[in-house]
Amino acid sequence: MKKILLTLLMILTIAACDDKKETAKPIIKIGVVDALSDKYAENGQNVRQVIEFAKENFASSGLDFEFIFEDYGYETKRAAVAANKLINADRVDALISWSSMAGNVVSPLADRAKKVHLAICNDENVAKGKYNFTHFTPSQILAQKLVKQIEDTKAQKVALFAVYQPALQKHTDAVEKILQEKGIATERFNFSMDNLDFDLMLEKAQQHNFDVWYICALPPSLDVFLKTYFSKKIDTPLVAIDSLLFAQDKASVEGMKFVTTPDGNKELLQKLTATNGSTNYFSVGYAYDVANLLMMAYTNLYKENKRVPTSDEVADYLLQLKGYNGAVGELVIGSDGVIMSPAVVKQMKNGQPVEVDE
C-alpha cells in the first residue's frame, strides 16, 4: 500500500512540474540606465514610476517583463558601469537610457552587444547602428518653434547663451542656423556647466544692444545666469528651450514662456501625481512611450512566432512602425531610428510649467 501511495505521489509531483513548465512565462529583461540620485533624482524616479505603469499594460501579454534599474547619477563614468553591468552581468534582452549623456555611452555598447536600445534623448547620434533608437522632440523642431517666438518680437539681432553640454549645444546650433537663414544676426556666448560668474559676459552682451537673449543651460550655471540677469534689471526679452524648467528660483521666472517638450497625456500625469505626489513631468511621457514600444514589439512578435523574438526582429519591427499614438502625441519612427514628436510652448504659472496656446 505504501509503495502504491508513493508511486501516486511521484506521478502527481511530475505532473505538477510539467504543468508549471507549460504555464511559465518567458522572461524578458529590460535594463534601464536612469538618474535616480543627485540633482535629477526626481526626474529619474518619475521615469522609473511611469515605466512600471507601462508594465501594467502587458500583464496578460504571455511574457514576463522584468525591468532592472541602474542609477548613474547623471555621470558619464557611472553610465558606462551601469550599462556594462546590465549587459554582461544581468544579461538583459534590451536597454533604455535617460538623457543624451547616458544615451551616448549606452549606444555603442548596445550596438556591439546586439541589444535593442531606446534612448530618451534628442541626440540623433545616439540612434546610430541597427539596434539604437531615440525618442524625444528633436532639436530642429524645438528650434523652429522658438524662432517663431523670436520672429514675433521683430528682432534683428539675438544673443545666444549656451552651456557646453551636447544636447543643449545641439539645440543652440539649430536655433542659430534657422535665425541666420532668416537674416537675423546672432552672437554666441558659450560657457561651462559650472560657470559661476556671468558679470562680464552679460555686460558685454548689454553693450551690443541685442533685441532678444536666448538661454540654454542647466544648473548650477543656469541659476547663476538667471540671478545675474535679474539683478542687473536687464529689460531685453529672454527666451529659452527647456531651461526654465530647471530653475531653482521658480518665482524669478514666473509668467515667462519657453519652448519645451510635451509632458504626456493627462491620465498618465494624474496617475503619477496621485502615486507619488510629484508634478515634475519632464520626459515622463517619453519614458512611458519607450517602455510601451519595447514591450509591444516583444509581445506581438512572440504571439506571431510562438517564441521569444531576437534583437534583430525587434529592431526591424520598430523600424516598420508607421505612426503610433504615444503619450506625447502621434509618433513616427524614421529609418534612422529617430522617433519624431512635437514641441510645445509652456508658461511658468504659480511655479509650475503649464502648456499654453500660442
NUNU-988120 format. One record per residue (C-alpha): x, y, z. Coordinates in steps of 0.25 Angstrom, whole numbers, plus 5000, padded with zeros to 4 digits. Layout:
BEGIN
    px    py    pz
     X     Y     Z
...
***
This chain:
BEGIN
    px    py    pz
  5000  5000  5000
  5011  5010  5004
  5018  5007  4990
  5005  5010  4983
  5003  5023  4990
  5018  5027  4988
  5016  5024  4973
  5004  5032  4972
  5011  5044  4979
  5023  5043  4970
  5013  5043  4958
  5005  5055  4963
  5019  5063  4966
  5024  5060  4952
  5010  5065  4946
  5010  5077  4954
  5025  5081  4950
  5021  5078  4935
  5009  5087  4937
  5017  5098  4943
  5027  5097  4931
  5016  5099  4921
  5010  5111  4928
  5023  5118  4932
  5024  5131  4924
  5037  5134  4917
  5045  5145  4924
  5049  5158  4916
  5059  5166  4924
  5060  5181  4920
  5071  5189  4927
  5069  5204  4930
  5081  5213  4932
  5074  5224  4940
  5078  5236  4948
  5072  5232  4961
  5080  5241  4970
  5087  5254  4971
  5081  5267  4964
  5072  5260  4954
  5067  5249  4964
  5052  5254  4964
  5052  5253  4948
  5059  5239  4949
  5049  5234  4960
  5037  5238  4952
  5043  5231  4939
  5044  5219  4947
  5030  5220  4952
  5023  5222  4938
  5031  5210  4933
  5025  5202  4944
  5011  5208  4939
  5014  5203  4925
  5018  5189  4930
  5003  5188  4935
  4998  5189  4921
  5005  5176  4918
  5001  5167  4930
  4994  5158  4920
  5004  5158  4909
  5009  5144  4910
  5022  5149  4914
  5028  5153  4928
  5035  5167  4926
  5046  5170  4937
  5051  5184  4938
  5065  5185  4944
  5068  5199  4948
  5083  5204  4950
  5086  5218  4955
  5096  5226  4948
  5095  5239  4956
  5096  5247  4943
  5111  5244  4942
  5117  5238  4929
  5126  5228  4936
  5115  5223  4945
  5106  5221  4932
  5117  5212  4926
  5118  5204  4938
  5103  5203  4939
  5101  5199  4924
  5113  5188  4925
  5106  5182  4937
  5093  5181  4931
  5099  5175  4918
  5109  5166  4924
  5104  5162  4938
  5089  5163  4937
  5089  5159  4922
  5077  5168  4919
  5070  5166  4906
  5068  5181  4903
  5072  5195  4909
  5066  5208  4912
  5074  5220  4915
  5071  5234  4920
  5078  5247  4915
  5087  5249  4904
  5099  5247  4913
  5095  5233  4916
  5090  5230  4902
  5104  5233  4896
  5110  5224  4906
  5100  5212  4904
  5098  5214  4889
  5112  5207  4885
  5111  5197  4896
  5097  5193  4892
  5101  5192  4877
  5113  5183  4880
  5105  5174  4889
  5093  5174  4879
  5083  5179  4889
  5072  5188  4885
  5073  5201  4892
  5063  5212  4893
  5069  5225  4898
  5061  5236  4904
  5068  5248  4897
  5069  5256  4885
  5083  5254  4881
  5082  5247  4867
  5096  5242  4868
  5091  5232  4879
  5082  5226  4869
  5094  5221  4860
  5094  5206  4858
  5083  5196  4855
  5079  5194  4870
  5079  5208  4875
  5067  5218  4875
  5064  5231  4881
  5051  5237  4886
  5050  5252  4889
  5046  5264  4882
  5057  5267  4872
  5065  5280  4873
  5061  5284  4859
  5046  5284  4863
  5049  5291  4877
  5057  5302  4869
  5046  5304  4859
  5036  5307  4870
  5046  5316  4877
  5050  5324  4865
  5035  5327  4862
  5034  5333  4876
  5047  5342  4873
  5041  5346  4859
  5028  5351  4866
  5037  5361  4874
  5042  5366  4861
  5056  5364  4866
  5068  5367  4857
  5079  5363  4866
  5080  5351  4876
  5090  5347  4887
  5091  5332  4889
  5096  5328  4903
  5098  5313  4903
  5105  5303  4913
  5115  5293  4908
  5106  5281  4908
  5104  5272  4895
  5089  5273  4895
  5088  5288  4898
  5099  5291  4889
  5091  5284  4878
  5078  5292  4882
  5086  5305  4880
  5093  5301  4867
  5079  5298  4861
  5073  5312  4866
  5086  5319  4861
  5085  5313  4847
  5070  5316  4846
  5072  5330  4850
  5083  5333  4841
  5075  5327  4829
  5064  5337  4832
  5074  5348  4832
  5074  5350  4847
  5088  5353  4853
  5094  5345  4864
  5105  5345  4874
  5109  5332  4882
  5113  5332  4897
  5117  5318  4901
  5121  5315  4916
  5123  5303  4925
  5113  5295  4933
  5120  5300  4946
  5122  5315  4942
  5118  5323  4954
  5121  5337  4949
  5114  5344  4938
  5116  5358  4941
  5126  5361  4929
  5119  5353  4919
  5105  5359  4922
  5111  5373  4922
  5118  5371  4908
  5104  5366  4903
  5097  5378  4908
  5107  5387  4900
  5103  5381  4887
  5088  5384  4889
  5082  5371  4885
  5067  5370  4883
  5066  5357  4889
  5074  5348  4898
  5073  5333  4898
  5078  5324  4909
  5080  5309  4908
  5086  5304  4921
  5085  5295  4933
  5089  5297  4948
  5097  5301  4954
  5101  5311  4943
  5087  5313  4939
  5083  5318  4953
  5095  5328  4954
  5092  5333  4940
  5077  5336  4943
  5081  5342  4957
  5091  5352  4949
  5081  5355  4938
  5070  5359  4948
  5080  5366  4958
  5084  5375  4947
  5070  5378  4943
  5072  5375  4929
  5060  5378  4921
  5064  5370  4908
  5054  5359  4906
  5059  5345  4910
  5054  5333  4902
  5058  5318  4905
  5057  5304  4901
  5055  5295  4913
  5064  5302  4923
  5053  5310  4931
  5048  5296  4936
  5061  5294  4944
  5062  5308  4950
  5063  5306  4965
  5056  5320  4968
  5043  5318  4961
  5038  5331  4966
  5048  5339  4957
  5043  5333  4944
  5028  5334  4948
  5020  5337  4935
  5031  5334  4925
  5028  5326  4913
  5038  5316  4907
  5039  5305  4897
  5040  5290  4902
  5035  5276  4900
  5021  5271  4903
  5019  5264  4917
  5009  5253  4913
  4994  5251  4913
  4986  5256  4925
  4983  5242  4930
  4997  5238  4931
  5001  5251  4938
  4989  5250  4948
  4993  5236  4951
  5007  5239  4954
  5004  5251  4963
  4993  5242  4971
  5004  5231  4973
  5016  5240  4978
  5011  5254  4978
  5021  5259  4968
  5017  5269  4958
  5031  5269  4951
  5027  5263  4938
  5039  5266  4929
  5041  5254  4920
  5031  5244  4927
  5023  5243  4914
  5035  5239  4906
  5039  5228  4917
  5025  5223  4917
  5025  5222  4901
  5039  5215  4900
  5035  5204  4910
  5022  5202  4903
  5028  5201  4889
  5038  5191  4894
  5028  5182  4901
  5018  5184  4889
  5029  5179  4880
  5033  5167  4888
  5018  5163  4891
  5014  5164  4876
  5025  5156  4871
  5024  5146  4882
  5009  5144  4879
  5012  5143  4864
  5024  5134  4864
  5021  5126  4877
  5035  5129  4882
  5043  5140  4888
  5048  5149  4877
  5062  5152  4874
  5068  5166  4875
  5069  5167  4860
  5054  5164  4859
  5050  5174  4870
  5059  5185  4863
  5052  5182  4850
  5038  5183  4856
  5041  5196  4862
  5046  5202  4849
  5034  5197  4841
  5024  5205  4850
  5018  5216  4843
  5010  5224  4853
  5008  5221  4867
  4999  5228  4877
  5008  5231  4888
  5007  5238  4902
  5013  5251  4896
  5005  5250  4882
  5006  5243  4869
  5020  5237  4867
  5027  5234  4854
  5039  5225  4854
  5049  5229  4843
  5058  5219  4836
  5070  5225  4844
  5063  5221  4857
  5059  5235  4862
  5045  5235  4867
  5039  5249  4864
  5029  5256  4873
  5024  5271  4874
  5029  5283  4882
  5020  5292  4891
  5020  5305  4898
  5019  5306  4913
  5018  5317  4923
  5022  5317  4938
  5009  5319  4946
  5010  5318  4961
  5023  5311  4960
  5018  5301  4950
  5020  5299  4935
  5007  5300  4928
  5005  5297  4913
  4999  5309  4907
  4993  5312  4893
  5001  5321  4884
***
